[in-house]
Amino acid sequence: MGITSVEVNSKSLRVDYLLHGIAFFALSIIAYLANGEKKRPYLWYIFIVFSGLLALSIEFFQQLVPGRAFNPLDILSNLIGLTLGFTLVLVYRRMRVK
Protein backbone atom coordinates (compact mmCIF):
# COMPACT_ATOMS: atom_id res chain seq x y z
CA MET A 1 0.00 0.00 0.00
CA GLY A 2 2.96 2.34 0.12
CA ILE A 3 4.30 4.46 2.93
CA THR A 4 1.57 5.48 5.36
CA SER A 5 3.65 6.77 8.25
CA VAL A 6 7.20 7.81 9.04
CA GLU A 7 9.05 7.41 12.34
CA VAL A 8 10.61 10.68 13.56
CA ASN A 9 12.44 10.52 16.89
CA SER A 10 10.43 7.41 17.82
CA LYS A 11 7.13 9.19 17.10
CA SER A 12 4.94 8.21 14.17
CA LEU A 13 3.94 10.91 11.67
CA ARG A 14 1.21 10.04 9.21
CA VAL A 15 2.20 11.04 5.70
CA ASP A 16 -1.34 12.00 4.73
CA TYR A 17 -1.23 14.93 7.19
CA LEU A 18 1.83 16.25 5.40
CA LEU A 19 0.15 15.74 2.02
CA HIS A 20 -2.96 17.63 3.18
CA GLY A 21 -0.78 20.55 4.25
CA ILE A 22 1.19 20.56 1.01
CA ALA A 23 -1.97 20.45 -1.11
CA PHE A 24 -3.55 23.43 0.63
CA PHE A 25 -0.23 25.30 0.69
CA ALA A 26 -0.06 24.84 -3.09
CA LEU A 27 -3.67 25.96 -3.40
CA SER A 28 -2.87 29.33 -1.85
CA ILE A 29 0.17 29.79 -4.12
CA ILE A 30 -1.90 28.90 -7.19
CA ALA A 31 -4.54 31.43 -6.14
CA TYR A 32 -1.91 34.14 -5.91
CA LEU A 33 -0.50 33.24 -9.30
CA ALA A 34 -4.00 33.24 -10.81
CA ASN A 35 -4.79 36.69 -9.40
CA GLY A 36 -1.22 37.99 -9.65
CA GLU A 37 -0.46 41.61 -8.89
CA LYS A 38 -3.75 42.85 -10.27
CA LYS A 39 -5.61 45.52 -8.37
CA ARG A 40 -8.47 43.21 -7.40
CA PRO A 41 -7.91 42.45 -3.73
CA TYR A 42 -11.53 41.40 -3.29
CA LEU A 43 -10.77 38.24 -5.29
CA TRP A 44 -7.99 37.42 -2.86
CA TYR A 45 -10.36 37.78 0.13
CA ILE A 46 -13.03 35.70 -1.59
CA PHE A 47 -10.47 32.99 -2.21
CA ILE A 48 -9.31 33.01 1.42
CA VAL A 49 -12.89 32.49 2.62
CA PHE A 50 -13.64 29.87 -0.06
CA SER A 51 -10.49 27.86 0.61
CA GLY A 52 -11.04 27.96 4.37
CA LEU A 53 -14.55 26.62 3.88
CA LEU A 54 -13.21 23.97 1.52
CA ALA A 55 -10.59 22.90 4.07
CA LEU A 56 -13.33 22.43 6.66
CA SER A 57 -16.06 20.94 4.48
CA ILE A 58 -13.95 18.24 2.82
CA GLU A 59 -13.71 16.34 6.09
CA PHE A 60 -17.40 16.68 6.85
CA PHE A 61 -18.31 15.30 3.42
CA GLN A 62 -16.06 12.28 4.00
CA GLN A 63 -18.56 11.06 6.55
CA LEU A 64 -20.97 10.45 3.66
CA VAL A 65 -18.54 8.14 1.85
CA PRO A 66 -18.57 4.51 3.00
CA GLY A 67 -15.28 3.46 4.56
CA ARG A 68 -14.14 7.03 5.24
CA ALA A 69 -14.19 8.83 8.57
CA PHE A 70 -14.04 12.37 9.91
CA ASN A 71 -10.57 13.32 11.13
CA PRO A 72 -10.03 16.68 12.85
CA LEU A 73 -6.25 16.39 12.35
CA ASP A 74 -6.84 16.47 8.58
CA ILE A 75 -8.69 19.76 9.02
CA LEU A 76 -5.81 21.08 11.10
CA SER A 77 -3.32 20.03 8.41
CA ASN A 78 -5.43 21.73 5.73
CA LEU A 79 -5.63 24.97 7.71
CA ILE A 80 -1.91 24.95 8.56
CA GLY A 81 -1.08 24.52 4.86
CA LEU A 82 -3.38 27.41 3.93
CA THR A 83 -1.99 29.64 6.66
CA LEU A 84 1.62 28.97 5.64
CA GLY A 85 0.81 29.56 1.97
CA PHE A 86 -1.08 32.79 2.60
CA THR A 87 1.67 34.00 4.91
CA LEU A 88 4.32 33.30 2.28
CA VAL A 89 2.29 35.18 -0.33
CA LEU A 90 1.77 38.18 1.97
CA VAL A 91 5.49 38.34 2.82
CA TYR A 92 6.37 38.08 -0.86
CA ARG A 93 3.92 40.85 -1.81
CA ARG A 94 5.30 43.17 0.89
CA MET A 95 8.85 42.51 -0.27
CA ARG A 96 7.91 43.36 -3.85
CA VAL A 97 6.33 46.65 -2.79
CA LYS A 98 9.53 47.80 -1.11
Wavefront OBJ file of the C-alpha trace (Angstrom):
o trace
v 0.000 0.000 0.000
v 2.964 2.339 0.118
v 4.302 4.465 2.927
v 1.565 5.476 5.355
v 3.652 6.768 8.251
v 7.203 7.810 9.038
v 9.054 7.412 12.344
v 10.613 10.678 13.555
v 12.442 10.520 16.885
v 10.430 7.414 17.818
v 7.126 9.193 17.095
v 4.945 8.214 14.174
v 3.938 10.908 11.670
v 1.210 10.039 9.207
v 2.205 11.036 5.697
v -1.339 12.000 4.731
v -1.235 14.929 7.185
v 1.828 16.251 5.396
v 0.147 15.743 2.023
v -2.958 17.629 3.175
v -0.784 20.549 4.251
v 1.192 20.563 1.008
v -1.967 20.455 -1.112
v -3.552 23.431 0.635
v -0.230 25.301 0.688
v -0.057 24.840 -3.088
v -3.672 25.955 -3.400
v -2.872 29.335 -1.847
v 0.166 29.790 -4.116
v -1.903 28.898 -7.191
v -4.542 31.430 -6.142
v -1.909 34.142 -5.911
v -0.497 33.243 -9.305
v -3.998 33.242 -10.808
v -4.788 36.691 -9.397
v -1.224 37.993 -9.647
v -0.455 41.606 -8.893
v -3.751 42.850 -10.270
v -5.614 45.518 -8.372
v -8.467 43.209 -7.404
v -7.907 42.446 -3.725
v -11.534 41.402 -3.292
v -10.775 38.238 -5.295
v -7.990 37.420 -2.855
v -10.356 37.776 0.127
v -13.032 35.699 -1.593
v -10.468 32.991 -2.209
v -9.311 33.010 1.421
v -12.888 32.488 2.618
v -13.639 29.868 -0.058
v -10.487 27.855 0.609
v -11.042 27.963 4.370
v -14.555 26.616 3.882
v -13.207 23.974 1.520
v -10.587 22.896 4.075
v -13.331 22.427 6.661
v -16.058 20.938 4.482
v -13.952 18.236 2.824
v -13.706 16.339 6.094
v -17.397 16.675 6.853
v -18.306 15.298 3.416
v -16.056 12.284 3.998
v -18.562 11.063 6.554
v -20.974 10.450 3.662
v -18.537 8.143 1.853
v -18.566 4.508 3.005
v -15.281 3.463 4.564
v -14.143 7.033 5.238
v -14.192 8.830 8.573
v -14.045 12.369 9.909
v -10.565 13.324 11.131
v -10.025 16.682 12.855
v -6.251 16.386 12.345
v -6.842 16.465 8.581
v -8.688 19.764 9.022
v -5.811 21.084 11.100
v -3.324 20.027 8.412
v -5.429 21.732 5.734
v -5.631 24.969 7.706
v -1.906 24.950 8.557
v -1.076 24.520 4.862
v -3.376 27.405 3.929
v -1.986 29.638 6.656
v 1.618 28.969 5.641
v 0.805 29.559 1.974
v -1.084 32.789 2.599
v 1.673 34.000 4.914
v 4.320 33.304 2.280
v 2.293 35.183 -0.327
v 1.772 38.181 1.971
v 5.485 38.341 2.822
v 6.369 38.081 -0.863
v 3.923 40.853 -1.807
v 5.297 43.168 0.895
v 8.850 42.506 -0.268
v 7.911 43.361 -3.853
v 6.326 46.651 -2.788
v 9.533 47.797 -1.106
l 1 2 3 4 5 6 7 8 9 10 11 12 13 14 15 16 17 18 19 20 21 22 23 24 25 26 27 28 29 30 31 32 33 34 35 36 37 38 39 40 41 42 43 44 45 46 47 48 49 50 51 52 53 54 55 56 57 58 59 60 61 62 63 64 65 66 67 68 69 70 71 72 73 74 75 76 77 78 79 80 81 82 83 84 85 86 87 88 89 90 91 92 93 94 95 96 97 98
